[in-house]
Amino acid sequence: MDMNGVAKLLMLAGGVLFGCGLLLYVASHFNWPLFRLPGDIFIKKENFSFFFPIVSCILISVLLTLLMNIFRR
């Protein structure tokens, strides 16, 4: 891969990360229910809390798979 290909790949990765960060920032201000879906694991004890958004991760994975299949065709 030449230097132009690497530069384009880094710019694309930066744009995707920026878009994801912007989406999470906006979603936090609108009290968006993503990452608080039924099935997400949340355990809170006295000095310990654990959160694993398993259902949210599955939902995001399915949506991204559908989008990639649509744009590849």
Summary of the structure (lengths in Angstrom):
residues: 73
radius of gyration: 17.0
end to end distance: 25.0
largest distance: 53.9
contacts: 134
relative contact order: 0.08
helix: 63%
strand: 11%
